Each structure stands twice: as C-alpha cells, then as structure tokens.
Amino acid sequence: MQNGLLRAPHGLDIPLVFDNVGIARGMAGPGAAPQHMANIMSRAWIDCARTGNPSQPGLAWPAHNPDTRKTMIFASVSHVESGPDATERMFWSHSGPV
C-alpha cells in the first residue's frame, strides 16, 4: 500500500481477464487505461483457449522456452522480456538458507 492506495492487489487481473472493468472500477481504476488493458488481456485468454496461442496482431507472444524465459509483460505498452525478475526467482529457488 502506498499513500493509502493498493498498488497491485491479489486478483487485480480478474476484471481485466474477464473484461468487466465497468463493474470493478474500484479495483481497476478510472479512465481508459483499464479498459485498454482488459481488451488486450481478455483477447489473449480467448485466443489461447481457441487456438493454444495467445498472440494477437501487434503483440506476438512466443512459446515458452526454459532457456530464454520469454515472458509477456502486460503494461501500458505490453511487450516480451527475456528472463524478467531473475534475481527474485533465484532467491526463491534456493532450497537452503540464503
């Protein structure tokens, strides 16, 4: 929480994935940005369910590869990154004390 506002609460993706930001404005936020994100996220889920490929025009989502760990980053300009948050992943993957 920052200045009394939730930044990225658990479940924030639900109104975006199911494209119902209009009834979840308290969680999704005001303005056009939440609906824009819902358009992209819900389309990715629908396309993945229909075809097995969540890519869409202008937003190619590569197949998983454990060597490159390419990951879709949903943001105001969504994009693919190779191995995001590697430091945090390594921290949590240790089996013993850190």
NUNU-769341 format. One record per residue: residue number from 1; x, y, z of N, C-alpha, C, O in turn; residue in one letter. Coordinates in Angstrom, 2 decimals. Example, Ala and Ser with C-alpha at 12.3 -4.5 7.8 and 13.67 -1.06 7.14 Angstrom:
GUKOL, 1, 13.19, -5.69, 7.80, 12.30, -4.50, 7.80, 13.20, -3.30, 7.80, 14.24, -3.32, 8.46, A
GUKOL, 2, 12.85, -2.25, 7.08, 13.67, -1.06, 7.14, 12.90, 0.03, 7.87, 13.41, 1.14, 8.04, S
***
This chain:
GUKOL, 1, 0.85, -1.16, 0.00, 0.00, 0.00, 0.00, 0.90, 1.23, 0.00, 1.91, 1.27, 0.70, M
GUKOL, 2, 0.53, 2.22, -0.77, 1.30, 3.46, -0.84, 0.31, 4.63, -0.77, -0.61, 4.73, -1.58, Q
GUKOL, 3, 0.52, 5.49, 0.21, -0.38, 6.64, 0.42, -1.84, 6.19, 0.55, -2.74, 6.88, 0.08, N
GUKOL, 4, -2.05, 5.05, 1.18, -3.40, 4.55, 1.39, -4.03, 3.89, 0.19, -5.21, 3.54, 0.22, G
GUKOL, 5, -3.25, 3.70, -0.90, -3.79, 3.09, -2.11, -3.14, 1.75, -2.37, -1.93, 1.59, -2.20, L
GUKOL, 6, -3.94, 0.78, -2.78, -3.40, -0.50, -3.18, -2.71, -0.33, -4.53, -3.24, 0.35, -5.41, L
GUKOL, 7, -1.55, -0.94, -4.69, -0.82, -0.79, -5.95, -1.12, -1.93, -6.91, -1.47, -1.68, -8.06, R
GUKOL, 8, -0.99, -3.17, -6.49, -1.26, -4.31, -7.35, -1.81, -5.44, -6.47, -1.12, -6.43, -6.23, A
GUKOL, 9, -3.05, -5.30, -6.00, -3.59, -6.30, -5.08, -3.87, -7.63, -5.78, -4.07, -7.70, -6.99, P
GUKOL, 10, -3.86, -8.68, -4.97, -4.19, -10.01, -5.46, -5.56, -9.95, -6.13, -6.50, -9.39, -5.57, H
GUKOL, 11, -5.68, -10.52, -7.30, -6.95, -10.56, -8.01, -7.19, -9.38, -8.92, -8.24, -9.30, -9.56, G
GUKOL, 12, -6.25, -8.45, -9.01, -6.43, -7.27, -9.85, -6.66, -7.66, -11.31, -7.33, -6.94, -12.05, L
GUKOL, 13, -6.10, -8.79, -11.72, -6.23, -9.21, -13.11, -7.63, -9.71, -13.47, -7.97, -9.77, -14.65, D
GUKOL, 14, -8.43, -10.07, -12.49, -9.74, -10.68, -12.77, -10.64, -9.77, -13.62, -11.16, -10.25, -14.63, I
GUKOL, 15, -10.86, -8.49, -13.26, -11.70, -7.67, -14.13, -11.06, -7.40, -15.50, -11.77, -7.06, -16.45, P
GUKOL, 16, -9.75, -7.55, -15.61, -9.08, -7.35, -16.89, -9.23, -8.59, -17.77, -9.56, -8.49, -18.95, L
GUKOL, 17, -8.98, -9.76, -17.20, -9.07, -11.01, -17.94, -10.50, -11.26, -18.41, -10.72, -11.72, -19.53, V
GUKOL, 18, -11.48, -10.97, -17.56, -12.87, -11.23, -17.91, -13.58, -10.02, -18.50, -14.80, -10.03, -18.69, F
GUKOL, 19, -12.81, -8.96, -18.80, -13.31, -7.76, -19.48, -14.57, -7.21, -18.83, -15.58, -6.97, -19.49, D
GUKOL, 20, -14.49, -7.00, -17.51, -15.62, -6.39, -16.82, -15.16, -5.25, -15.90, -15.60, -5.14, -14.76, N
GUKOL, 21, -14.27, -4.41, -16.43, -13.76, -3.29, -15.63, -14.86, -2.31, -15.26, -14.76, -1.61, -14.26, V
GUKOL, 22, -15.91, -2.24, -16.07, -17.01, -1.31, -15.79, -17.66, -1.56, -14.44, -18.14, -0.61, -13.81, G
GUKOL, 23, -17.70, -2.80, -13.99, -18.31, -3.10, -12.68, -17.26, -3.25, -11.59, -17.59, -3.56, -10.44, I
GUKOL, 24, -15.99, -3.04, -11.95, -14.92, -3.19, -10.96, -14.01, -1.96, -10.96, -12.80, -2.09, -10.75, A
GUKOL, 25, -14.57, -0.79, -11.19, -13.76, 0.43, -11.25, -13.02, 0.69, -9.95, -11.93, 1.26, -9.97, R
GUKOL, 26, -13.60, 0.30, -8.82, -12.92, 0.49, -7.55, -11.60, -0.26, -7.48, -10.67, 0.17, -6.79, G
GUKOL, 27, -11.51, -1.36, -8.19, -10.29, -2.14, -8.21, -9.44, -1.81, -9.44, -8.22, -1.70, -9.35, M
GUKOL, 28, -10.09, -1.67, -10.59, -9.37, -1.47, -11.85, -8.89, -0.04, -12.04, -7.87, 0.19, -12.68, A
GUKOL, 29, -9.61, 0.91, -11.48, -9.20, 2.31, -11.61, -10.01, 3.06, -12.67, -10.74, 2.45, -13.45, G
GUKOL, 30, -9.87, 4.38, -12.68, -10.64, 5.22, -13.60, -9.96, 5.37, -14.97, -8.84, 4.91, -15.18, P
GUKOL, 31, -10.66, 6.01, -15.87, -10.08, 6.35, -17.16, -10.13, 5.21, -18.16, -10.76, 4.18, -17.93, G
GUKOL, 32, -9.46, 5.42, -19.28, -9.48, 4.47, -20.40, -8.45, 3.35, -20.26, -8.60, 2.31, -20.90, A
GUKOL, 33, -7.41, 3.54, -19.46, -6.32, 2.55, -19.37, -6.79, 1.16, -18.94, -6.37, 0.18, -19.55, A
GUKOL, 34, -7.65, 1.04, -17.90, -8.09, -0.31, -17.52, -8.83, -1.03, -18.64, -8.65, -2.24, -18.82, P
GUKOL, 35, -9.67, -0.32, -19.38, -10.40, -0.97, -20.48, -9.45, -1.37, -21.59, -9.61, -2.43, -22.19, Q
GUKOL, 36, -8.46, -0.54, -21.87, -7.45, -0.88, -22.87, -6.73, -2.18, -22.48, -6.56, -3.07, -23.31, H
GUKOL, 37, -6.33, -2.27, -21.22, -5.66, -3.47, -20.73, -6.60, -4.68, -20.79, -6.18, -5.77, -21.15, M
GUKOL, 38, -7.86, -4.48, -20.43, -8.83, -5.58, -20.49, -9.00, -6.08, -21.92, -9.13, -7.29, -22.14, A
GUKOL, 39, -9.00, -5.18, -22.88, -9.12, -5.60, -24.28, -7.97, -6.53, -24.67, -8.19, -7.54, -25.33, N
GUKOL, 40, -6.76, -6.18, -24.25, -5.58, -6.98, -24.59, -5.56, -8.29, -23.83, -5.36, -9.36, -24.42, I
GUKOL, 41, -5.78, -8.23, -22.51, -5.69, -9.44, -21.69, -6.80, -10.44, -22.01, -6.54, -11.64, -22.13, M
GUKOL, 42, -8.02, -9.96, -22.14, -9.12, -10.89, -22.41, -8.96, -11.52, -23.78, -9.27, -12.70, -23.97, S
GUKOL, 43, -8.48, -10.75, -24.75, -8.24, -11.32, -26.08, -7.17, -12.40, -26.02, -7.31, -13.44, -26.67, R
GUKOL, 44, -6.11, -12.17, -25.26, -5.05, -13.18, -25.13, -5.61, -14.48, -24.55, -5.29, -15.56, -25.04, A
GUKOL, 45, -6.43, -14.38, -23.51, -7.02, -15.58, -22.90, -7.95, -16.29, -23.88, -7.92, -17.52, -23.99, W
GUKOL, 46, -8.76, -15.53, -24.57, -9.71, -16.12, -25.53, -8.95, -16.80, -26.66, -9.26, -17.94, -27.02, I
GUKOL, 47, -7.96, -16.11, -27.22, -7.18, -16.70, -28.32, -6.44, -17.96, -27.87, -6.37, -18.93, -28.62, D
GUKOL, 48, -5.91, -17.94, -26.65, -5.22, -19.12, -26.13, -6.19, -20.29, -25.98, -5.85, -21.43, -26.31, C
GUKOL, 49, -7.39, -20.02, -25.50, -8.38, -21.08, -25.34, -8.83, -21.63, -26.70, -9.04, -22.84, -26.85, A
GUKOL, 50, -8.96, -20.75, -27.68, -9.41, -21.18, -29.01, -8.35, -21.91, -29.80, -8.62, -22.93, -30.43, R
GUKOL, 51, -7.11, -21.37, -29.76, -6.09, -21.86, -30.69, -4.83, -22.40, -30.00, -4.00, -23.04, -30.64, T
GUKOL, 52, -4.69, -22.15, -28.70, -3.47, -22.53, -28.00, -2.38, -21.48, -28.12, -1.28, -21.67, -27.61, G
GUKOL, 53, -2.67, -20.36, -28.79, -1.70, -19.30, -29.00, -2.31, -17.96, -28.56, -3.26, -17.50, -29.19, N
GUKOL, 54, -1.79, -17.34, -27.51, -2.36, -16.08, -27.03, -1.91, -14.84, -27.81, -2.32, -13.73, -27.47, P
GUKOL, 55, -1.09, -15.01, -28.85, -0.65, -13.87, -29.64, -1.84, -13.19, -30.30, -2.89, -13.80, -30.52, S
GUKOL, 56, -1.65, -11.91, -30.61, -2.66, -11.14, -31.31, -1.96, -10.14, -32.21, -0.76, -9.91, -32.05, Q
GUKOL, 57, -2.65, -9.55, -33.15, -2.00, -8.59, -34.04, -1.26, -7.51, -33.25, -1.84, -6.85, -32.39, P
GUKOL, 58, 0.01, -7.34, -33.55, 0.82, -6.34, -32.88, 1.38, -6.77, -31.54, 2.09, -5.99, -30.89, G
GUKOL, 59, 1.09, -7.99, -31.11, 1.57, -8.46, -29.81, 1.86, -9.96, -29.89, 1.04, -10.79, -29.49, L
GUKOL, 60, 3.03, -10.29, -30.40, 3.43, -11.69, -30.53, 3.89, -12.23, -29.19, 4.72, -11.61, -28.52, A
GUKOL, 61, 3.36, -13.36, -28.79, 3.68, -14.00, -27.52, 4.40, -15.30, -27.84, 3.75, -16.27, -28.24, W
GUKOL, 62, 5.73, -15.35, -27.69, 6.46, -16.56, -28.07, 6.16, -17.73, -27.15, 5.80, -17.56, -25.99, P
GUKOL, 63, 6.33, -18.93, -27.70, 6.15, -20.14, -26.90, 7.19, -20.19, -25.79, 8.28, -19.63, -25.92, A
GUKOL, 64, 6.85, -20.85, -24.71, 7.77, -20.94, -23.57, 9.03, -21.70, -23.95, 8.98, -22.72, -24.64, H
GUKOL, 65, 10.15, -21.18, -23.49, 11.44, -21.83, -23.67, 12.19, -21.61, -22.35, 12.47, -20.47, -21.99, N
GUKOL, 66, 12.52, -22.69, -21.63, 13.16, -22.52, -20.33, 14.54, -21.86, -20.39, 15.02, -21.34, -19.38, P
GUKOL, 67, 15.17, -21.87, -21.55, 16.48, -21.22, -21.68, 16.37, -19.70, -21.78, 17.18, -18.98, -21.19, D
GUKOL, 68, 15.38, -19.21, -22.53, 15.24, -17.76, -22.71, 14.23, -17.14, -21.76, 14.28, -15.94, -21.48, T
GUKOL, 69, 13.30, -17.96, -21.26, 12.26, -17.50, -20.32, 11.55, -16.24, -20.80, 11.32, -15.32, -20.01, R
GUKOL, 70, 11.20, -16.19, -22.09, 10.49, -15.02, -22.61, 9.11, -14.96, -21.97, 8.37, -15.95, -21.94, K
GUKOL, 71, 8.79, -13.77, -21.47, 7.58, -13.56, -20.67, 6.85, -12.33, -21.15, 7.46, -11.28, -21.37, T
GUKOL, 72, 5.52, -12.44, -21.31, 4.73, -11.27, -21.70, 4.56, -10.37, -20.48, 4.17, -10.82, -19.40, M
GUKOL, 73, 4.87, -9.10, -20.66, 4.68, -8.09, -19.63, 3.50, -7.23, -20.07, 3.61, -6.46, -21.02, I
GUKOL, 74, 2.38, -7.37, -19.36, 1.22, -6.54, -19.66, 1.43, -5.20, -18.98, 1.57, -5.13, -17.76, F
GUKOL, 75, 1.44, -4.13, -19.77, 1.67, -2.78, -19.26, 1.01, -1.81, -20.23, 0.34, -2.22, -21.18, A
GUKOL, 76, 1.20, -0.49, -19.99, 0.61, 0.49, -20.90, 1.08, 0.22, -22.33, 0.32, 0.43, -23.27, S
GUKOL, 77, 2.31, -0.24, -22.48, 2.80, -0.78, -23.76, 3.28, -2.19, -23.45, 4.39, -2.38, -22.96, V
GUKOL, 78, 2.45, -3.18, -23.75, 2.79, -4.56, -23.45, 3.93, -5.02, -24.35, 4.06, -4.58, -25.50, S
GUKOL, 79, 4.77, -5.92, -23.81, 5.96, -6.36, -24.54, 6.47, -7.66, -23.93, 6.03, -8.07, -22.86, H
GUKOL, 80, 7.41, -8.29, -24.62, 8.03, -9.52, -24.16, 9.41, -9.20, -23.62, 10.16, -8.42, -24.21, V
GUKOL, 81, 9.75, -9.79, -22.48, 11.08, -9.67, -21.88, 11.67, -11.06, -21.69, 10.95, -12.01, -21.41, E
GUKOL, 82, 12.97, -11.15, -21.84, 13.67, -12.42, -21.57, 14.09, -12.45, -20.12, 14.82, -11.58, -19.65, S
GUKOL, 83, 13.64, -13.47, -19.40, 14.04, -13.69, -18.02, 13.78, -12.55, -17.05, 14.69, -12.18, -16.31, G
GUKOL, 84, 12.59, -11.98, -17.02, 12.34, -10.89, -16.06, 12.41, -11.39, -14.62, 12.13, -12.56, -14.34, P
GUKOL, 85, 12.79, -10.51, -13.73, 12.84, -10.82, -12.29, 13.74, -12.01, -11.97, 13.43, -12.78, -11.06, D
GUKOL, 86, 14.83, -12.17, -12.70, 15.73, -13.31, -12.50, 16.29, -13.34, -11.08, 16.41, -14.42, -10.49, A
GUKOL, 87, 16.63, -12.20, -10.53, 17.20, -12.16, -9.18, 16.21, -12.68, -8.16, 16.56, -13.48, -7.29, T
GUKOL, 88, 14.96, -12.23, -8.26, 13.93, -12.68, -7.33, 13.65, -14.17, -7.50, 13.47, -14.88, -6.51, E
GUKOL, 89, 13.62, -14.65, -8.73, 13.40, -16.08, -8.98, 14.50, -16.91, -8.36, 14.24, -17.95, -7.75, R
GUKOL, 90, 15.74, -16.46, -8.52, 16.86, -17.20, -7.95, 16.78, -17.22, -6.43, 17.08, -18.25, -5.81, M
GUKOL, 91, 16.38, -16.12, -5.83, 16.22, -16.08, -4.37, 15.24, -17.15, -3.91, 15.53, -17.90, -2.98, F
GUKOL, 92, 14.07, -17.23, -4.54, 13.04, -18.15, -4.11, 13.33, -19.59, -4.53, 12.69, -20.51, -4.01, W
GUKOL, 93, 14.25, -19.81, -5.45, 14.53, -21.18, -5.90, 15.57, -21.89, -5.02, 15.76, -23.10, -5.17, S
GUKOL, 94, 16.23, -21.19, -4.12, 17.20, -21.83, -3.24, 16.50, -22.82, -2.31, 15.45, -22.52, -1.75, H
GUKOL, 95, 17.10, -23.97, -2.17, 16.48, -24.97, -1.30, 16.95, -24.85, 0.15, 16.34, -25.42, 1.05, S
GUKOL, 96, 18.01, -24.11, 0.38, 18.54, -23.96, 1.72, 18.53, -22.51, 2.15, 17.96, -21.66, 1.47, G
GUKOL, 97, 19.15, -22.22, 3.29, 19.20, -20.84, 3.76, 19.91, -19.93, 2.79, 20.85, -20.34, 2.10, P
GUKOL, 98, 19.47, -18.71, 2.74, 20.08, -17.73, 1.83, 20.92, -16.77, 2.63, 21.52, -15.86, 2.07, V
***
